[in-house]
Amino acid sequence: MTSLRRLTWRSLVLATTAAMALCDRPAAAAPIAVSTHTLPNGMTLLVQEDPSIPNIAFYTFYKIGSRNEHEGITGLSHFFEHMMFNGAVKYGKGEFDSSLDNAGGNNNAYTTRDDTVYQDWTPASALELVFDLEADRIQNLAFIPDVVNSERQVVYSERRLSVDNSNPGRLNEALDAAAFESSPYHWPVVGWPTDIESWTIDDLKTYHAMAYSPTNATVVVVGNVHAADVFRLADQYFAPIPAHAPPPPVRTREMPQMGERRVVVRKFAQLPLLMIGYHAVAAKDPDLYPLLVVDSLLTTGESSRLYHALVDAQLALEVGSDIRPSMDPSLFTIEAQPRAGVQPEAVEQAIYTEIDKLRATPVSERELTKAKNQIIAQQFRQLQTIAGRAQEIGAAQVFFGDWQHVNQEEQLVNAVTAADVQRVVQKYFARTNRTVATLIPDTTPTAADAKEVQ
């Protein structure tokens, strides 16, 4: 979740969205039809049939992320993303990957604050193999001390790479830790270093039983399959897995912020870095879609407001913003890389100037339409692939409680008005509601910094 990753992702969608942004309204996407099935143990199956391609995307969503952890075991959700590939009873260490490879498939996984998702892409002929593989590691994951310690070091190395030795990663961690006081979004997904060092085998077994209960899982299969075949295999492979108690509700909520917060990171770097976070909303809040439009207005494309005010004006090399669905209220973030010789304060003030313009003056209908079309075009691109559809269907089920939200998003975006945009900017983009994190370059590298730049 670094600025560079967001900006790279954003650059990929610009070429596709540019033409659609000039239209009054892009053509509506055809509604997605999904077949559903719930097993006696509580696992949910969602299937979208697509005979136009010989492959399948098999995604398993677990409603477990860093928000379900607590002090002392932070990082466990991410750790299991690694451990789940390290062998069970039927398929030993390395055999999950090799079995899929031999069948012509591939796999990956990711962990967020809110969920952990396992992704399998295979020919349709390997459908039963995927069921067999997934059922084995859900129910029979091996906890071999040497493997646990090995993966602990892998995770620690990942933390060093993505946070300790990454300027954006380090600053983003500092921003979240300062912005969130009571919310579990306070700690990083990868975990605090001392927690990574201290997990016990009992910690792992307890957490796995809770996190990987069938009651906590949603399986999405998209591609050249028949729903009846998927449900039959689910009854065969997944239904016998006993249910455990799911993660307890996360009761702690972030307290209202009473004033601006600032954090400074001094680290060896070539240039300063600026991140600003405003407390925003959770996925189910109706204000999510006006905020998505604000995100588009500010930083999507070279005609966006902050690109013009910062990059075109030679104040910054790049700028990005982000607001995404989350279980609990999260942040609307703005990130900028000042140019050499430009003080972060100048970039920061230019950002506030553009926000003030949105606050004071309703956006024009043409600019609003462009911003909405960019969002719709991005979703349209996502739904063109079986992997994209599996992701969107599963995310809708997990974050909104209903896969059919996928078919409602275009309407929700198009319903946003100029008054909605002005209202959410006035409501959320207040000085008292923001946290500002600035990385100030230190010209004397530490030993770790020296290794990074070699």
ROKOL-77296 format. One record per residue (C-alpha): residue in three letters; x, y, z. Coordinates in steps of 0.02 Angstrom, whole numbers, plus 50000, padded with zeros to 5 digits. Layout:
alaXYZ;...
end
This chain:
met500005000050000;thr501385012149955;ser501215027549850;leu502245019949711;arg501115004749700;arg499575015549695;leu500295027049564;thr500885012649456;trp499165004549464;arg498365021149424;ser499455023749271;leu498885007049200;val497065012249198;leu497295029549126;ala497455024448945;thr495865014148952;thr494845026949047;ala495365042148946;ala494215039048799;met492745034148908;ala492985049549017;leu492585060648868;cys490915052248837;asp489305057948918;arg489095040648990;pro489965024048953;ala488925009248896;ala488194999849044;ala489004983249086;ala487904967949073;pro487324961649244;ile488294947049315;ala487314931349360;val487974921149506;ser487384904549577;thr487524902649765;his487644888049886;thr487944887250074;leu488654871650153;pro488034864950321;asn489684870450400;gly489354888450348;met490504890150197;thr489784900750055;leu490024895949871;leu489774908549729;val489914902849548;gln489884913149389;glu489854902449233;asp490844908449081;pro491054895748940;ser491994908248831;ile493674903748909;pro494374886448951;asn495054891849120;ile494424895349295;ala494814907649434;phe494584899649605;tyr494664912749745;thr494444909149929;phe494074924250039;tyr494334922850227;lys493644936950333;ile495244938150431;gly496514952150427;ser497594962550540;arg496044970650617;asn495644953750697;glu497324953150787;his497854961250950;glu499454967251030;gly500664952751044;ile500084943350890;thr500084957050758;gly500554950450587;leu499824933050609;ser498544935050469;his499934939150348;phe501024925250418;phe499694912350376;glu499654918650197;his501404911150190;met501104895950299;met499624889850197;phe500824885350057;asn501964874950168;gly501134858150173;ala499724848550254;val499314829850264;lys498984824550085;tyr500064837750001;gly501724840850087;lys502894855750083;gly503034862649907;glu501724850749836;phe500314863449829;asp501284873949704;ser502004859349607;ser500314850749591;leu499534866449517;asp501044869249405;asn500914851549336;ala499074854449298;gly499484870349202;gly498924881949342;asn499614895749451;asn499214903549619;asn499494918149734;ala498784926049892;tyr498684942649982;thr498244949350154;thr497454965950201;arg496824973750360;asp495134965750329;asp495344949350234;thr496524936050169;val496254929649992;tyr496954914249905;gln496944914449715;asp497074899049602;trp497054900349413;thr496964883949319;pro496234875249167;ala494444869949199;ser495014851849197;ala495944854849363;leu494394860149459;glu494334844649570;leu496204845849604;val495964863549671;phe494584857549787;asp495714843749850;leu497184855449878;glu496174868749966;ala495234856450077;asp496884848750133;arg497684864950188;ile496114871950269;gln495894856750380;asn497614848950396;leu498914862850392;ala500554856550464;phe501374866050608;ile503164859650594;pro504304870250705;asp505714871350577;val504484876950442;val503694889550560;asn505384897050603;ser505894897450421;glu504314906650371;arg504504918350519;gln506164923850445;val505364925650272;val504024936950345;tyr505314946850442;ser506314949150281;glu504734955050194;arg504464967850331;arg506244974250312;leu506004975750124;ser504264983550123;val504384994450279;asp506084996150362;asn507044998650199;ser505635007250105;asn505375025850123;pro503535025250070;gly503245009750177;arg504035017450331;leu503065033650312;asn501415024750280;glu501655014550439;ala501995030450537;leu500455038850463;asp499295024650512;ala500035023050686;ala499755041650717;ala498045042950633;phe497285027750720;glu497355027450909;ser496015015050959;ser495605006350795;pro496544990050755;tyr497064998750593;his498395006350707;trp499604991950679;pro500324986350511;val499714971250414;val501464963950415;gly501534965550606;trp502674974050731;pro504454967150734;thr504404960950915;asp502764951750882;ile503484942950729;glu504914937050840;ser503764931050979;trp502314920950904;thr502144903750984;ile501514887550907;asp499994888851020;asp499664906350953;leu499724899550777;lys498574884650807;thr497274894950899;tyr497274908450766;his497184896150621;ala495684887050695;met494764903450714;ala495284911550550;tyr495104896650435;ser493444890050496;pro492254886350351;thr491034898550431;asn492294912150394;ala492584907750210;thr491824912750043;val492354903049888;val492134911149717;val492334901049557;val492244909849389;gly492544902349217;asn492154887049114;val491204877349247;his489434872049286;ala488804877849455;ala488074860649490;asp489804852749471;val490594865549586;phe489264862849719;arg489444843949705;leu491324845049732;ala491074857249875;asp489904844849959;gln491224831349935;tyr492794840749988;phe492264855550095;ala490664850250183;pro491554837150294;ile492704850450367;pro492074854450542;ala491624872350583;his492484881950722;ala491984897850809;pro492324912250689;pro493334927550741;pro492454937550877;pro491714954350828;val492924968950824;arg492104980750947;thr493404994450962;arg493085009450851;glu494185024450818;met493775039450926;pro493405056050839;gln495005065650803;met495045082150897;gly496455090850806;glu497755089450671;arg499145076850703;arg500885077450629;val502265064750620;val504005066750547;val505135052450491;arg506965056450465;lys507775043650353;phe509095042650219;ala508245047750057;gln508545057549899;leu506925067449912;pro505605071150044;leu503925062350042;leu502235068450099;met500685058650153;ile499055065950216;gly497665055350289;tyr495875060850325;his494745049550428;ala493385043550310;val492115029350304;ala491875010550301;ala491275001250146;lys489435001250190;asp489345020050220;pro488395029050080;asp489755042250076;leu490995029850003;tyr490455033549825;pro490555052549835;leu492295050149910;leu492785038749766;val492265052749649;val493325065149748;asp494785053049730;ser494545052949542;leu494365071749532;leu495975074549627;thr497195062349550;thr496545051449408;gly497415056549248;glu498445071149190;ser496915082349185;ser496545079349370;arg496615093849491;leu498125088749594;tyr499115082849442;his498875100149367;ala499225109349531;leu500765099149580;val501555089949433;asp501165102449295;ala501665116449413;gln503365108249442;leu503055106049628;ala503005087049631;leu503595072349528;glu502015062349561;val500425062849662;gly499105049949706;ser497605047649819;asp496665032649883;ile495035027549966;arg494495009449963;pro493154998550044;ser493564993250222;met492674984850366;asp492954999550483;pro493135018050441;ser494805020250356;leu495795034850284;phe495675044950126;thr497515047250087;ile498455059249974;glu500285056149936;ala501535066949843;gln503375066249799;pro504055084149800;arg505315088849667;ala507135092049714;gly507265109049795;val505395110349833;gln504945110450017;pro503585098250073;glu502655112950150;ala502415120749978;val501695104549910;glu500585102450062;gln499885120050044;ala499525117349859;ile498525101649904;tyr497485111350030;thr497165124949902;glu496375112349784;ile495355104549923;asp494735121849972;lys494175124649792;leu493135108649797;arg492435113849965;ala491925131149908;thr491345128649729;pro490265114549656;val491175104349525;ser490565106949346;glu489445093949267;arg490745089949135;glu492135086949260;leu490975076849372;thr490455065949225;lys492265063049178;ala492715057749355;lys491245045849367;asn491615038349196;gln493405034949249;ile492795024849399;ile491535015249294;ala492825011749159;gln494015004849289;gln492684992949354;phe492224988049176;arg494024983249143;gln494064972949302;leu492524963249251;gln493224958349081;thr494314944449154;ile493844929249256;ala495124934249387;gly494394951749397;arg492624945249413;ala493114932949549;gln493934947149644;glu492454958949624;ile491144945849670;gly492084940249824;ala492474957849882;ala490644962649864;gln490124947849970;val491434951150104;phe491354970050118;phe489534973550073;gly488724957250128;asp488004953449956;trp488854948449793;gln487494957849698;his488324974049749;val489404971249594;asn487884974849486;gln487444990449585;glu489094999749582;glu488845008649417;gln487165015349475;leu487915020949642;val489325030249554;asn488155038649430;ala487015044249572;val488375055449647;thr487995073849624;ala489045089549632;ala488185093449796;asp488715076349864;val490525080049818;gln490485096949902;arg489625089750056;val490905075650087;val492365087450060;gln491625099150190;lys491275084750308;tyr492875074550301;phe494265085850236;ala494395096550392;arg496045101550470;thr495535093650636;asn495195077150546;arg496885075350461;thr498565067650500;val500095073450404;ala501635062550388;thr503225069550311;leu504845060650272;ile506325072350288;pro507905066250201;asp509365062550316;thr510965063750217;thr511885051650332;pro511335033850293;thr511195020750428;ala511935003550401;ala510224997150342;asp510025012050225;ala511735009150152;lys511264991150109;glu509654997350027;val510525009049905;gln511954997449855;
end
